[in-house]
Structures are given as structure tokens and as C-alpha cells.
Amino acid sequence: MNLKDYQYFKKLSELKNFSDTANFFGVSQPTITYSLKRLEQTYGLSLVKRKSYANSLSLTYAGQQLLTHIDRILLEDDLISDDMERIKREKIVMGWPPIITNYVIPKVFDRLRDADLLNSIIPVAESSKILLSKLKNGEIDLSLLGSTILPQENHLDYQLIKEHRFKFIASADRDVSKIKTVEQLFKEDFISLDEGSVHSQVLQHIIQRYNVTPQTMFRTADYHLMLNLVKADKGVSFVAETAIQDVDGIQEIKINDLQLPSFFILFVYRHNMVGDETLAKLMHIFRNI
């Protein structure tokens, strides 16, 4: 197995041009050509279909199949370096999405402190979507995540911490007794979380399903600000119940015929991680909340 040949082939499949691929790696065009020939000789199959214009190409079925394996091989090669760096730094880089973190960490804080693990964690605060990508790419070691679906990737393991629901919320001072339908609900002024959040994605599905349009007057990535504005009766909002645990001054707007998905709070890590004592303790705590 020649990793360089795999790297050349992957980039060739992206750029679809021998000259551009050679320029990307700073090598001669024959280097890329001979690399492709080695792969085709190794597997006894044609991997690309050359086109008559601009030195372009497309992958054959065999080439497409090979590329799926190459993607996994190159990812694992990258993860080897990441895991070796993790072992050397003796700290765990962990994803902490804000809403999930504020719900979960107080529940495990004493156990983390008693196990002398608080200083072993390097927290990375991002949205669950970004953290999942970082976890797959080896940029972080493990993560808390919030999602409407359970991970399907074979190389990820997870522990379900809690299943919550999404809710439409308003100030406790607002009269919501006349809001009986989805259409009436979406005539209210909305304070929405930013478009990169899972809340925005779920809200968009509701908009499409019920053919309604929210009157969004303000959008923010700061859920604390959103909650404060709702409590001050500046508008209504949509959020997982995780964010409103033990929060006073807020009520749920209940619509009987409105179907909302589950919100899964997860602890996720790569399947092939081999842990030292610190990692093992950390994983045990978060898997047993």
C-alpha cells in the first residue's frame, strides 16, 4: 500500500485533471500518470475514463469504489497522528456545545473534581454540528452533542445521556391562551437562534411541513440572550427543553396538533480510541450520568 498513490488518486478525483493535480503536489505530470498506472496494475481494473477535452477525466465504477476506501484509509492515517499527539499532550480535547454543556457539566462537576480531571480537559465551545465534524476529523477527542438523530457512522460510538423535546416558549407574563393553532403561533414575533444551530434546522422543517412563515424580528447565536429577551416578553422562541431547565419566567406554548422531534443529548467518541487511565475515567463519568 502506497499512501502517496492514494493521496494522488484522491486529489485527481477532485480536480479531474492530471496537470492540476501535479501542480497541487509540486510534482511532474508523469508522476501522477505513473501513480495511476500502479494502482490500475495493482487492482487489475481501469480506474478513470479520460475525456477528450482539457486533459479531464471521470472515475469508473471501480475508481469510485476505490475512492470510498481511500477516504477511510487517509482519514485513519490522519487520526493516527492526532491520537499520538493526544497521548503526548496528556490532555483531552473535548467538545462542549453551550446549551448541552450548561445542562450536563453541573451534573458531573463533582465527579470530575474528585477524580482530578477538571484540569485534564481542554474544552472547545462550538455548535454540535461543527463539533461533530471536528470529531470525525480528529480535531477533538470526544464531545457532548445535541442532535435530532443518533450517529450512524461506523467509526463513532455514543452514549445517550438524555432525550428531551423541542418547545415553543414565551414569557410567563404573556397571554398565550388564544394561541391554539400553528398558524396563530407563527403570527407572533420570533426571536430565533442562529441558522447554524440544530434549532434553526428543526424550525425550518416545521415551516416547510406546515407551510408557515415565522415573523423573525431578531436572530442570535447566544441562547442566554434569547432567553432573556423571551423572559422580558420581547417575542417568542423555539428551543430544546434542555435550555430552559430550572429557568424561571418562561412558559411553554402548547399546540395540540404540532408534532416536534426528540432532542438527543449525546456523549460521542471515536470507536478506535484506546484510552489511558485519564481518558478511561473521563469516558466512564460521561457514559454514566
C-alpha positions in Angstrom: 0.0 0.0 0.0 1.4 3.4 -1.1 -0.2 6.2 0.7 1.2 8.7 -1.7 -0.5 7.0 -4.6 -3.8 7.1 -2.6 -3.3 10.8 -2.0 -2.6 11.5 -5.6 -5.7 9.5 -6.7 -8.0 11.3 -4.2 -6.8 14.7 -5.4 -7.1 13.6 -9.1 -10.7 12.6 -8.4 -11.4 16.1 -7.1 -9.5 18.2 -9.7 -10.3 15.8 -12.6 -7.1 17.0 -14.3 -3.6 15.5 -14.3 -1.7 18.8 -14.7 -3.7 20.5 -11.9 -3.1 17.5 -9.6 0.6 17.6 -10.3 0.8 21.3 -9.6 -1.1 20.8 -6.3 1.6 18.4 -5.1 4.5 20.2 -6.8 5.5 17.2 -8.9 5.6 16.4 -12.6 2.6 15.3 -14.5 4.2 11.9 -15.3 4.5 11.3 -11.6 0.7 11.4 -11.3 0.3 9.3 -14.5 2.6 6.6 -13.3 0.9 6.6 -9.9 -2.4 5.9 -11.5 -0.9 3.1 -13.6 0.5 1.5 -10.5 -3.0 1.5 -8.9 -4.6 0.1 -12.0 -2.0 -2.6 -12.3 -2.3 -3.5 -8.6 -6.1 -4.0 -8.8 -6.3 -5.1 -12.4 -9.0 -2.6 -13.3 -9.4 0.7 -15.1 -10.0 3.4 -12.6 -10.6 6.5 -14.7 -12.2 7.4 -18.0 -10.3 10.1 -19.9 -12.2 12.8 -21.7 -11.1 14.4 -24.9 -11.1 18.0 -23.6 -8.8 19.9 -21.3 -7.0 16.8 -20.1 -10.1 16.0 -18.0 -11.4 12.7 -16.6 -14.1 10.9 -14.6 -13.9 7.9 -12.3 -15.1 4.4 -13.4 -17.2 2.4 -11.1 -14.1 0.7 -9.9 -12.5 4.1 -9.3 -15.5 5.3 -7.3 -15.4 2.1 -5.2 -11.6 2.5 -4.6 -12.1 6.2 -3.6 -14.5 5.2 -0.8 -11.8 3.0 0.7 -9.1 5.6 0.1 -11.1 8.2 2.0 -11.3 5.9 5.0 -7.6 4.9 4.8 -6.4 8.5 4.6 -8.7 9.6 7.4 -7.3 6.8 9.6 -3.8 7.9 8.7 -4.6 11.4 9.9 -6.2 10.1 13.0 -3.0 8.2 13.9 -1.1 11.4 14.1 -4.0 13.1 16.1 -4.1 10.2 18.6 -0.3 10.2 19.1 -0.5 14.0 19.7 -3.3 13.4 22.2 -1.1 10.9 24.1 1.8 13.3 24.2 -0.1 16.3 25.4 -1.7 14.3 28.2 -4.9 16.3 28.0 -8.3 15.5 26.4 -9.8 18.0 23.8 -13.5 17.8 24.4 -16.4 19.4 22.5 -18.7 21.5 24.7 -21.7 22.9 22.9 -23.1 25.7 25.0 -26.7 24.5 25.7 -25.6 20.9 26.4 -22.7 21.9 28.5 -24.8 24.1 30.8 -27.1 21.1 31.3 -24.6 18.3 31.7 -21.4 19.7 33.3 -23.1 20.7 36.6 -24.3 17.1 36.9 -20.8 15.7 36.7 -18.7 18.5 38.1 -18.2 16.9 41.5 -17.1 13.6 39.9 -14.7 15.4 37.6 -13.3 17.3 40.5 -13.0 14.3 42.8 -11.2 12.3 40.0 -8.8 15.3 39.5 -10.0 15.6 35.8 -11.0 19.2 35.6 -7.5 20.2 34.5 -7.2 17.3 32.1 -9.9 18.7 29.7 -9.4 21.3 27.0 -12.9 22.5 26.2 -13.9 23.5 22.7 -17.1 25.5 22.6 -18.9 25.3 19.3 -22.2 24.2 17.9 -22.9 20.5 17.8 -22.8 20.5 14.0 -19.2 21.9 14.0 -18.1 19.7 16.9 -19.3 16.5 15.1 -17.2 17.5 12.1 -14.2 18.2 14.3 -14.7 14.8 16.0 -14.8 12.9 12.7 -11.6 14.7 11.5 -9.7 14.1 14.7 -9.5 17.8 15.7 -11.2 16.9 19.1 -11.1 13.6 21.0 -14.7 13.3 22.2 -17.7 15.5 22.6 -21.0 16.3 24.1 -23.5 16.7 21.3 -27.2 17.7 20.7 -28.9 16.1 17.8 -32.3 15.1 16.4 -30.8 11.8 15.1 -28.5 9.2 16.6 -25.0 8.9 15.0 -24.9 6.4 12.1 -21.1 6.5 11.4 -19.4 3.1 12.0 -16.3 4.7 13.5 -18.3 6.6 16.2 -19.6 5.3 19.4 -22.1 7.2 21.6 -23.9 7.2 24.9 -27.4 8.6 25.1 -27.4 10.9 28.1 -31.0 12.2 27.9 -33.8 12.5 25.4 -35.5 15.9 25.6 -38.2 17.7 23.4 -38.2 20.9 21.5 -40.6 23.6 22.7 -42.0 26.9 21.6 -41.6 29.3 24.5 -42.9 32.7 25.7 -42.6 34.9 28.7 -44.6 33.8 31.7 -46.3 37.2 31.6 -47.6 36.8 28.0 -51.1 35.6 27.4 -50.8 32.6 25.1 -54.3 31.3 25.8 -55.5 32.4 22.4 -52.7 30.6 20.5 -54.4 27.3 19.5 -53.0 26.6 16.0 -49.7 26.5 14.2 -50.9 29.4 12.1 -51.6 31.6 15.1 -48.3 30.7 16.7 -46.3 31.8 13.7 -48.0 35.2 13.7 -46.1 36.0 16.9 -42.8 37.9 16.8 -40.0 35.4 16.8 -36.6 35.6 18.5 -34.6 32.8 16.8 -31.3 31.1 17.3 -28.8 31.4 14.5 -29.0 29.4 11.3 -26.2 27.1 12.2 -28.0 25.6 15.2 -30.0 22.4 15.2 -32.9 24.6 16.4 -32.9 26.5 13.2 -32.8 23.3 11.2 -35.8 21.8 13.0 -37.7 25.0 12.8 -37.1 25.1 9.0 -38.6 21.6 8.8 -41.7 22.8 10.7 -42.0 25.8 8.4 -42.0 23.5 5.3 -44.3 20.9 6.8 -47.0 23.3 7.9 -46.4 25.9 5.2 -46.0 28.8 7.6 -43.5 31.7 7.9 -42.2 33.0 11.2 -42.1 36.7 11.8 -38.5 36.7 12.8 -37.6 40.1 14.4 -34.3 39.1 15.8 -31.7 36.3 15.4 -28.8 35.5 17.8 -26.3 32.7 18.4 -26.4 33.5 22.2 -29.1 31.4 23.7 -28.8 33.2 27.0 -29.6 36.5 25.2 -32.6 34.7 23.5 -33.9 33.5 26.9 -33.5 36.9 28.5 -35.4 38.6 25.6 -38.2 36.0 25.8 -38.4 36.5 29.6 -38.7 40.2 29.0 -41.6 39.5 26.7 -39.9 40.8 23.6 -41.1 37.8 21.5 -41.5 34.0 21.4 -38.8 31.5 20.5 -38.1 27.8 19.8 -35.6 25.8 21.7 -34.8 22.4 23.2 -36.1 22.0 26.7 -32.5 21.4 27.7 -32.0 25.2 27.6 -34.9 26.0 29.9 -34.3 23.6 32.7 -34.8 25.5 36.0 -35.3 28.8 34.2 -37.9 31.0 35.7 -40.1 33.4 33.9 -40.8 31.2 30.8 -43.8 29.1 29.8 -44.3 26.6 27.0 -46.7 27.4 24.2 -48.6 24.1 23.7 -50.2 23.3 20.3 -52.0 20.0 20.3 -51.6 19.1 16.6 -48.0 20.2 16.4 -45.5 17.3 16.1 -42.0 18.0 17.3 -38.9 15.7 17.1 -36.8 14.4 20.0 -33.6 16.2 21.0 -30.9 13.7 21.9 -28.2 14.7 24.3 -25.2 12.5 23.5 -21.6 11.7 24.6 -19.8 10.8 21.4 -16.3 9.4 20.8 -14.3 7.6 18.1 -14.7 3.8 18.1 -11.0 3.1 17.8 -9.8 5.3 20.6 -7.6 3.4 23.1 -7.6 5.2 26.4 -5.1 5.7 29.1 -6.2 6.0 32.7 -7.3 9.6 32.4 -9.3 9.0 29.2 -10.9 5.9 30.7 -12.0 7.8 33.8 -13.4 10.6 31.8 -15.3 8.3 29.5 -16.7 6.4 32.4 -18.1 9.5 34.1 -19.8 10.8 30.9 -21.2 7.4 30.0 -22.8 7.0 33.4 -24.5 10.3 34.0 
